[in-house]
Amino acid sequence: MKGFIKRLLKFGNSDEFSFFTKLWQGFSLFIYKLMIPIMKKLIAGAFALVFSVNAMAQTAAELPDTQIKDVNTSKKVPFNTTVEKGKVTLINFWATWCVPCKKEIKNVRTKMADWKKEADFNYITVSIDESRAEGLVRSYAKSQGWDFPYYMDPNSDLKRSLNFQTVPFTMIIDKNGKVAYSHSGYEEGGEEEVFAKIKELSKQ
């Protein structure tokens, strides 16, 4: 037994032990780097699942009367009064700092004329920028030639009422004034899925 312990201690001080220690450290670092992208994908998937659950929970929900600000008139109005009963309404929530939001709205506007030939619906946007950014919201809208109603939710009261996490966030309100569709995020071409839902609802 004593001889075994002596050999073990001798090995612990040897170059071989140092080699295997460094080899193990290198292997551990490799595994760590390998796992990082996998963990990122798992986390992203978890967030996507949460957003999907929120979207399902919001479907068919009544619209809240939370106050939002009409950027053109600077007056506050209840959110549920911005939607015309008997007509489908598409709503894009956005922010001046959100690049995907701007891309989505731009693509929707580009296709709006053709979409209107196939379905009768209204379109509005709601910015979640803070109050101090109202000038930025107004100037950006004018620079883009927005000819539709656009509002602000400066204190995120409406955002909390609708229970969504961030922008881009899209909602479609049916003719009865209820949430028929909602979606978080935006990918190029995703507006076509939205329009397909608009056409379906406009025929009901």
Summary of the structure (lengths in Angstrom):
residues: 204
radius of gyration: 26.8
end to end distance: 86.5
largest distance: 92.0
contacts: 555
relative contact order: 0.15
helix: 53%
strand: 18%
